[in-house]
């Protein structure tokens, strides 16, 4: 059973922050969010905004897959299933 995506992302953000020696105050300032909001992201309480995800990717030079590793296959399958093949029009 897949863990909650918010929890997974939050753990990965916290791990990145710790590995880079940053406090919640420091990273929150870099992301343009409050310490409380960052704490909620790290605990998986709040869904993280896509703009914050991009900031994290750029700050730590990591890939999207690093933040969302357990969801990558599910996400890929979800995207694939959302596309519908349309026959080209004969002109």
Secondary structure, DSSP 8 states (H G I E B T S, - for coil): ----HHHHHHHHHHHHHHHTT--HHHHHHHHTS-HHHHHHHHHTSS---HHHHHHHHHHHT--HHHHTGGGHHHHHHHHHHH---------
